[in-house]
Amino acid sequence: MTTIENRKARHDYEIIESYEAGLELIGSEVKSIRAGKASIKEAFARVVRGRELWLFGMHIARYGNTDVRLAPEEKRSRRLLMHKKEIQKIAERVQLERLTIVALRVYLNSRNRIKVMIALGRGKKLHDKRQAIKERDTKIDLSRVMKRAR
C-alpha cells in the first residue's frame, strides 16, 4: 500500500483539524501515485469561488510508458473532491481564523481509491519549533532511561 507523506507539515504547522478528500486525477497519474512517484512537500489547498477546493504544488511524475504529448503536466493544480458543506465549513474557518490548508498525506483507501489527508494548520514560529524538538528529545531520552532500568 503506497503512502506519500508530508513530514515537514507537522514541523511547520500546528495541526488543528484534518479531513479526507478525494483527488481528481487524469490518466496515468493514478499509476504514478501507486508506484510512489509523487511528492506533496510543497502542497497546499485553497478554496476557489467559495465552492471548490483545489490542491496546488503537488508533483506527480510522468509514468514511464506514457507518451510525452499525452502526459498531464506534472505540477498542475488538481481538484479535491469533498461535500459542499464541508468545503464551506473549511472556507469559513480559513477566513475567520487565518489558517492554512496543508496536504499531510496521499494514500489508497480500503476501496482502492486515492485519497488526500488535508489539515487546517496554523504556522509555527521558530521558538515553537525549537520547543517541539526539545520535547521530542526529552521523550526519547526518557524512554531510553526506562528501557535501561528494565
C-alpha positions in Angstrom: 0.0 0.0 0.0 1.5 3.3 -1.1 1.5 6.2 1.2 3.2 9.6 0.4 3.7 11.8 3.4 4.5 15.4 4.1 6.5 15.1 7.3 7.6 18.7 7.2 4.0 19.9 7.5 3.7 18.7 11.2 7.0 20.5 11.9 6.0 23.8 10.2 2.3 23.9 11.2 0.2 23.3 14.3 -2.4 20.9 13.0 -5.9 21.8 14.2 -8.3 19.6 12.3 -7.8 17.1 9.4 -10.1 16.0 6.6 -10.1 13.2 4.0 -10.7 14.3 0.4 -10.8 12.5 -3.0 -8.4 13.6 -5.7 -9.5 14.2 -9.3 -6.8 12.7 -11.5 -6.1 12.2 -15.2 -5.0 9.0 -16.9 -1.6 7.8 -15.9 -1.4 9.9 -12.7 -3.0 7.1 -10.8 -0.3 4.6 -11.9 2.4 7.1 -10.9 0.9 7.5 -7.4 0.6 3.8 -6.9 4.2 3.5 -7.9 5.1 6.1 -5.3 6.3 8.7 -7.8 4.6 11.7 -6.3 5.5 14.4 -3.8 3.4 16.7 -1.6 6.3 18.6 0.2 5.1 21.9 -1.1 1.4 21.1 -1.5 -1.3 23.3 -0.1 -5.0 23.7 -0.8 -7.2 26.7 -1.4 -10.9 27.3 -1.7 -11.8 28.8 -5.1 -15.0 30.6 -5.8 -16.3 29.6 -2.4 -17.4 26.1 -3.5 -14.3 24.2 -4.9 -11.2 23.0 -3.2 -8.0 22.9 -5.3 -4.6 21.3 -4.4 -1.6 23.3 -5.6 2.1 22.3 -5.6 1.7 18.5 -5.7 4.1 16.9 -8.1 3.2 13.6 -9.8 6.0 12.3 -12.0 5.2 11.2 -15.6 4.5 7.5 -15.8 7.2 5.6 -17.7 5.2 4.2 -20.6 3.1 7.3 -21.2 3.5 9.3 -24.4 5.1 12.7 -23.6 2.4 14.5 -25.7 -0.4 12.8 -23.8 1.1 13.0 -20.3 -0.6 15.5 -18.0 1.5 18.4 -16.6 3.5 17.2 -13.5 2.8 20.1 -11.2 -0.7 21.2 -12.3 -3.4 22.1 -9.8 -5.8 19.3 -9.0 -9.4 19.5 -7.7 -10.2 17.9 -4.3 -13.5 16.1 -4.0 -15.5 16.9 -0.9 -19.0 17.6 0.1 -20.1 21.2 -0.4 -21.0 21.7 3.2 -17.5 20.5 4.3 -15.8 22.9 1.8 -18.0 25.8 3.1 -17.1 25.0 6.7 -13.4 24.9 5.8 -13.6 28.1 3.9 -15.2 29.9 6.9 -12.5 28.7 9.3 -9.7 29.6 7.0 -11.1 33.1 6.6 -12.0 33.8 10.2 -9.1 32.1 12.0 -6.4 32.9 9.3 -5.5 29.2 8.8 -3.7 27.3 6.0 -4.9 24.1 4.3 -2.0 21.8 4.1 -1.7 18.3 2.5 -0.5 15.7 5.0 -0.5 12.5 3.0 -1.8 10.8 -0.1 -2.8 7.1 0.2 -5.1 4.4 -1.1 -8.1 3.7 1.0 -9.8 0.3 1.5 -11.7 0.6 -1.7 -8.5 1.3 -3.7 -9.3 5.0 -4.2 -6.7 7.6 -3.9 -7.3 10.0 -1.1 -5.6 13.1 0.3 -5.5 13.9 4.0 -5.6 17.6 4.3 -5.5 19.6 7.5 -6.2 23.1 8.8 -3.0 24.4 10.3 -1.5 27.5 11.9 2.1 28.3 11.1 4.5 27.8 13.9 7.0 30.4 15.0 10.7 29.5 15.3 10.5 29.3 19.1 7.6 26.9 18.8 9.6 24.6 16.5 12.5 24.6 18.9 10.2 23.8 21.8 8.7 20.8 19.9 12.2 19.5 19.1 13.2 19.8 22.8 10.1 18.0 23.9 10.7 15.2 21.4 14.3 14.8 22.5 13.3 14.7 26.2 10.7 12.0 25.4 13.3 9.9 23.6 15.8 10.2 26.4 13.2 9.3 29.0 12.3 6.1 27.0 16.0 5.1 26.8 16.4 5.5 30.6 13.3 3.5 31.2 14.5 0.8 28.8 17.8 0.5 30.6 16.1 0.4 34.0 14.2 -2.8 33.0 
